[in-house]
Amino acid sequence: MTLSILISIIVGIICGMTLLPQSIAPHMDMFTTIALNILILFVGIDIGMNKHIFKDVKKHGLLLIIIPFSIVIGSIIGGLVTSIIIDYDTNISLAISAGFGWYSLSGILLTKLDSAEIGAIAFLTNVFREVFAVLTIPFIARYLNKYTTIAPAGATSMDTMLPIVSRYTNPEIVVISFFNGVVLSSLVPILVPFFYSLK
């Protein structure tokens, strides 16, 4: 499955560069949204068909807090370490890491707070996080544990990464993944400006 995802990305890039007309570019967001909604619909159907799923989640209620909290801490530590390694402004590095994979919002926020250059860096950083999640989730599910698959997805664990988490885990993890995405997505517009203000 990972190989097919990687091949799909590469084929998509090649098609975008060579085969498809530029006039289709403004409509790609609509096509992506439709495809994503169909995928999430089927994930929802899969969850709904498991009658015991919500009872099982109640047993692991603490994970609904621990997982998002751990992802926030891990992302912030990553931003801090990166600022030290590349000798960059700590507040900007932390603000970028607080995007949690939500590239569109974090890019826009940091463009408004700082500049188009920082917004572009935030956008690309969080895009790369999503690509990294696509490539690593299958290995994490197989060699670590299924709960850990939620971590690389970050805020996208409730939308674009949800079908991949669903493919490699189980309905219980999918519900936790969705909840995690809601929590992290709620924190992005709060934490990005907060960390940026720490000058």
N, C-alpha and C positions, 0 to 999 in steps of 0.2 A: 504493500500500500504506500509506503514512504517513497519508493522509487516511482510509482505512478504519479504521486503528488509532485515530486521534483520534475518529472518529465512534463507534466501538465504546465507547470510554471515556465519551463524553458520553451515549450512549444508556444505558449501564450505570448512570451516576449518576442519570439521570432515572428509570429503572426502580426503582432502589433507593429513591429519594425518594417515588415516587408509586404504582407498580403492585404491587410485591411486598410480601407481608405481612411484618411484623416477625418472625414466627415462623420464617421461613426463614434469618434472619441467623446463628443458631448453626451452621447446616449449610454456609454458604458456603465455609468453609475446606476442608471435605471435597470439595466440588464443584471448587474451584480446584485442589486437589492432584491429583484424578483427571484433570482436563483437562491440567494441566501434565505429568503423567507420560505421558499419551498423546502429547503433543507431543514430549517428550524421547525417547520410544521411537522415533518416526519419524525424529528427527534421528539417533539411534543407528543405525537401519537404513540411512539415507543414507550415514553414515560407513562402515559395514560393507561396503556395496556398492562402495565405492571401494577396490580392492585395493592401490593404491600409496600410500595416504594416510600410513601410518606411516613408510614410507621417506622420503617427502617431508618429514615433520616432522623427521626426524633431520638433514636438511640445514640446518634452521633451529633447531637445538637451543638456541642462545644466546638466541633470542627467548623461550623458555620462562622465562628468568630476567629478561631486559631488560623485557619487557612488564609483569609484575606489579610489578617494582621501580619502573618509571616511573610507574605508576598510584599507587603508594604515595607517591612523592615529589610528584607533581602534586596529590594529595588533601591532603597535609599542607601544601603551599604555599598551596593554596586556603583551608584552615582558618586558617592564619596571617594571610593577607591579610584574610580576613573579620573576624578578631578586631581587627585594626587599624582597618578601615573602620567597624565598628559599636562600637568601644571596648568589647569584651567580654573576659572572662577568657580568656587565651591557652590555658591548659590544657584548659578546657572546649571551646573551639572546635576545638582539635586532636583531642580525644577524639571529638567528634561527626564530624569529617571522617574519622577512622579507622574509621568504620562501613562505608565503602566500598560503600554501597548496601544493606547487610544491615540493614534497618530494624527487624525484630523483635528481633534480638539486641542491637543497639546501643542501642535504646530501653530494653530491660530492664536491660542493664548499667548505663546511666547513671541509671536510676531508682533502682537499688540503691546506686550510688556517691554520688549527689547528691540528686536529688529527682524527683518526678513531672513537674515542669515541664521540667527539663532532659531527662528521658527522652522527653517528648512532642516537644520540639524536635528531638532526635536522630532520633526516629521519622519526623517530618514531613520533615526534611532529606533523609533517605535514601529516603523515598517519592518526593520530588520528583526526586531523582537518577534513580530508576528511570523515572519519567515522562519526564524529559529524555532518557534513553537511548532510550526507545521512539520519541520524536519525531525524534531526531537521527541515529540509526544509519543510516537510508537515505541521508541527505545526506552523511554522513561516508564511507560506502562508495562513493558516486558521485563526490564531489568531492575527497576526500583520498586515503586508501588503505584497503584492507580490514583491515589489522592495527589501525588506529586505531579501528575500530568496537568493539573490546573495551574501550577506555578508559572511556567513559561508563557501561558496564554494571557495572564494578567486580566485586564479589564475586558479583553475580547473573549474571555471564557464563557460569556453569555450570548455571544452572537457568532462571529466568523469562525471561532475555534470550537464552538459547541458541537458541531457535527463530527469533528475529528476526535474530540474527547469522548463523545458517544461511541464512536467506532471502536475505540481501543479500551474502553472501560465498561461501565454498567450503568443502568438507570439511576442508581443511588448517587454515583459520582456525578452524573449529569445534572441532577438537581442541585447538588452542592456547587458545581461549576457555575451554574446559572446564578445562584445566589451570590457567589464570589464576584462575578462580573458586575452585578448590580451594585454591590458595596464599593468596589474599586472605581467603577464609573462615577459614582457619587462623590468619591474623594478627589478625583482628578481636578475639577474646577476649584477645589478648595486648596489642595496641597501645592499645585503648580504655582499659583500666585504667592502662597505662603513662603515656600522655599526661595522663590525669586526675590522676595522682599528682604531676605536675610543677608544684606550686604554689609 
